[in-house]
């Protein structure tokens, strides 16, 4: 299967992408991984991306598209892939359509993870991270520390990252609504969008997604 995963910040895209890719036996291709891999390997596209990032500028679509095209051409993606974070806007979606058409293949589905905006804010703004070890992450509602402000693991101080503040989260949501959400309508016009609720336990959301992506032949 060839799938695009879409959803707002805090929808759990990364977590669901990993489980779905494993269940469907296809590679999980994320924009973040593409950037890290190309920059660490010193590819031409990686060097271009780093130059923009170092200058505090957005990486142009053509660089991101080039990275995605290269990754999708690799042997493990021949029979399918799950794209996470790409395409990020309608221009990238149109470029992806051209790429796939050139290869004589097409997308099977666009999985839209739906989460209410207030829940997104709650999920992200409630995170607290340990200053000693950022791998120790807690949540004020879902996995609170035993002692307020103190890491259960090492006793370090817990803090809220700037990216997790409510103001920043709402700004990120506005960017999502403006830039990325329009691709849902773009793909809906092609009959590709499958929308599921991303509320509830991780395993329940995965089961919901698998059922939506692999409908029964009965009936």
C-alpha positions as CSV (number, residue, x, y, z in Angstrom):
1,X,0.0,0.0,0.0
2,X,1.0,3.6,-0.6
3,X,-0.4,5.8,2.1
4,X,-0.1,9.5,3.2
5,X,-0.7,10.2,6.9
6,X,-2.2,13.5,7.8
7,X,-3.1,15.1,11.1
8,X,-2.5,18.1,13.3
9,X,0.4,18.4,15.7
10,X,-0.3,16.2,18.7
11,X,-2.4,13.7,16.7
12,X,0.1,10.9,17.3
13,X,1.2,10.6,13.7
14,X,4.7,9.4,14.5
15,X,3.5,6.7,16.8
16,X,0.7,5.5,14.5
17,X,3.0,5.7,11.5
18,X,5.5,3.3,13.1
19,X,2.8,0.8,14.1
20,X,1.0,1.0,10.8
21,X,4.2,0.6,8.7
22,X,5.1,-2.5,10.7
23,X,1.6,-4.0,10.4
24,X,1.5,-3.3,6.7
25,X,5.2,-4.3,6.1
26,X,6.0,-1.0,4.4
27,X,8.7,1.6,5.2
28,X,7.7,4.6,7.3
29,X,9.1,7.7,5.5
30,X,9.0,10.9,7.7
31,X,10.2,14.3,6.7
32,X,12.3,14.6,9.8
33,X,14.1,11.4,9.1
34,X,14.7,12.5,5.5
35,X,16.3,15.7,6.6
36,X,18.4,14.1,9.3
37,X,19.6,11.3,6.9
38,X,20.5,13.7,4.1
39,X,22.3,16.2,6.3
40,X,24.2,13.5,8.2
41,X,25.3,11.8,5.0
42,X,26.3,15.1,3.4
43,X,24.2,14.6,0.2
44,X,23.7,17.5,-2.2
45,X,20.1,17.9,-1.0
46,X,21.3,17.7,2.6
47,X,23.8,20.4,2.1
48,X,21.2,22.6,0.5
49,X,18.8,22.0,3.4
50,X,21.4,22.7,6.0
51,X,22.3,26.0,4.3
52,X,18.7,27.2,4.5
53,X,18.2,25.9,8.1
54,X,21.5,27.5,9.3
55,X,20.3,30.8,7.8
56,X,17.0,30.5,9.7
57,X,15.0,30.0,6.5
58,X,12.4,27.5,5.5
59,X,13.7,24.7,3.3
60,X,12.1,25.2,-0.2
61,X,9.6,22.6,-1.5
62,X,11.9,21.5,-4.3
63,X,14.5,20.3,-1.8
64,X,12.0,18.4,0.3
65,X,10.4,16.9,-2.8
66,X,13.9,15.8,-4.1
67,X,14.6,14.0,-0.8
68,X,11.2,12.3,-0.9
69,X,11.6,11.2,-4.5
70,X,15.1,9.7,-3.7
71,X,13.8,7.8,-0.7
72,X,10.7,6.4,-2.5
73,X,13.0,5.1,-5.3
74,X,14.9,2.9,-2.8
75,X,14.3,-0.9,-3.0
76,X,12.3,-1.2,0.3
77,X,9.7,1.3,-1.0
78,X,9.0,-0.4,-4.4
79,X,5.9,-2.1,-3.2
80,X,4.6,0.6,-0.9
81,X,5.3,3.2,1.8
82,X,3.8,5.3,4.5
83,X,4.5,9.1,4.1
84,X,4.5,11.1,7.4
85,X,5.0,14.9,7.1
86,X,5.1,14.8,3.3
87,X,3.3,16.3,1.4
88,X,3.0,19.3,3.7
89,X,1.1,21.5,1.3
90,X,-0.9,21.3,-2.0
91,X,2.2,22.1,-4.1
92,X,4.0,19.1,-2.6
93,X,0.9,17.0,-3.1
94,X,0.8,17.9,-6.8
95,X,4.5,17.1,-7.1
96,X,3.9,13.7,-5.4
97,X,1.1,12.9,-7.9
98,X,3.5,13.7,-10.8
99,X,6.2,11.5,-9.3
100,X,3.9,8.5,-8.8
101,X,2.4,8.9,-12.2
102,X,5.8,8.8,-13.8
103,X,6.4,5.5,-11.9
104,X,3.0,4.1,-13.1
105,X,1.7,3.8,-9.5
106,X,-0.8,5.8,-7.4
107,X,-1.7,6.4,-3.8
108,X,-4.1,3.9,-2.1
109,X,-5.3,6.1,0.7
110,X,-4.8,9.3,2.7
111,X,-5.3,8.6,6.4
112,X,-6.6,11.7,8.2
113,X,-6.2,11.5,12.0
114,X,-8.9,13.7,13.5
115,X,-8.4,15.3,16.9
116,X,-10.3,18.2,18.5
117,X,-8.2,21.4,18.8
118,X,-8.6,21.6,22.6
119,X,-7.4,18.0,22.9
120,X,-4.3,18.8,20.8
121,X,-3.5,21.7,23.1
122,X,-4.0,19.5,26.2
123,X,-1.8,16.8,24.8
124,X,1.1,19.0,23.9
125,X,0.9,21.8,26.6
126,X,0.8,19.1,29.3
127,X,4.2,17.6,28.5
128,X,7.0,18.1,31.0
129,X,10.6,17.1,30.2
130,X,13.5,16.3,32.6
131,X,16.4,18.8,32.4
132,X,18.9,16.1,33.2
133,X,17.7,13.6,30.6
134,X,15.2,14.7,27.9
135,X,14.3,11.1,27.3
136,X,12.3,11.3,30.5
137,X,9.0,12.8,29.5
138,X,5.9,13.1,31.7
139,X,2.4,14.5,31.2
140,X,0.4,16.4,33.7
141,X,-2.8,14.6,32.8
142,X,-1.8,11.2,31.4
143,X,1.4,10.3,33.1
144,X,2.1,12.8,35.9
145,X,5.3,12.5,38.0
146,X,4.9,11.2,41.6
147,X,6.2,14.5,42.9
148,X,5.2,17.7,41.1
149,X,8.1,19.1,39.0
150,X,10.5,16.2,39.8
151,X,11.5,13.4,37.5
152,X,10.6,10.0,38.8
153,X,13.6,8.4,37.2
154,X,16.6,10.6,38.1
155,X,15.2,13.4,40.4
156,X,15.9,16.1,37.8
157,X,13.8,19.2,37.4
158,X,10.9,19.0,35.0
159,X,10.1,21.9,32.7
160,X,7.9,22.8,29.8
161,X,9.7,23.2,26.5
162,X,9.0,26.4,24.6
163,X,7.6,24.4,21.7
164,X,5.1,22.9,24.0
165,X,3.6,26.1,25.4
166,X,0.0,26.8,24.6
167,X,0.8,29.9,22.6
168,X,3.3,28.0,20.4
169,X,0.9,25.0,20.0
170,X,-1.9,27.3,18.8
171,X,0.5,29.0,16.3
172,X,1.5,25.5,15.0
173,X,-2.2,24.6,14.7
174,X,-2.8,27.8,12.7
175,X,0.1,26.9,10.3
176,X,-1.4,23.4,10.0
177,X,-4.8,24.8,9.1
178,X,-3.4,27.2,6.6
179,X,-0.7,25.1,4.9
180,X,-1.4,21.4,5.4
181,X,-5.1,20.9,6.0
182,X,-6.0,22.0,2.4
183,X,-4.3,18.8,1.1
184,X,-7.2,16.9,2.7
185,X,-9.7,18.5,0.4
186,X,-7.2,18.1,-2.5
187,X,-7.1,14.3,-1.9
188,X,-10.8,14.1,-1.0
189,X,-11.6,15.2,-4.5
190,X,-9.6,12.1,-5.7
191,X,-11.6,9.9,-3.3
192,X,-8.6,8.9,-1.3
193,X,-9.3,10.4,2.2
194,X,-10.1,8.0,5.1
195,X,-10.8,10.0,8.3
196,X,-10.7,8.3,11.7
197,X,-10.7,9.6,15.3
198,X,-7.3,9.6,16.9
199,X,-8.8,9.8,20.4
200,X,-8.3,6.9,22.8
201,X,-5.6,4.4,23.5
202,X,-2.8,4.0,20.9
203,X,-3.7,0.4,20.2
204,X,-7.3,1.3,19.7
205,X,-6.4,4.1,17.2
206,X,-4.1,1.6,15.3
207,X,-6.9,-1.0,15.1
208,X,-9.3,1.7,13.9
209,X,-6.8,2.8,11.2
210,X,-6.1,-0.8,10.1
211,X,-9.8,-1.5,9.7
212,X,-10.3,1.7,7.7
213,X,-7.3,0.9,5.4
214,X,-8.1,-2.7,4.9
215,X,-11.9,-3.0,4.6
216,X,-13.5,-6.4,4.6
217,X,-14.4,-7.9,1.2
218,X,-17.7,-9.1,2.7
219,X,-20.8,-7.3,1.8
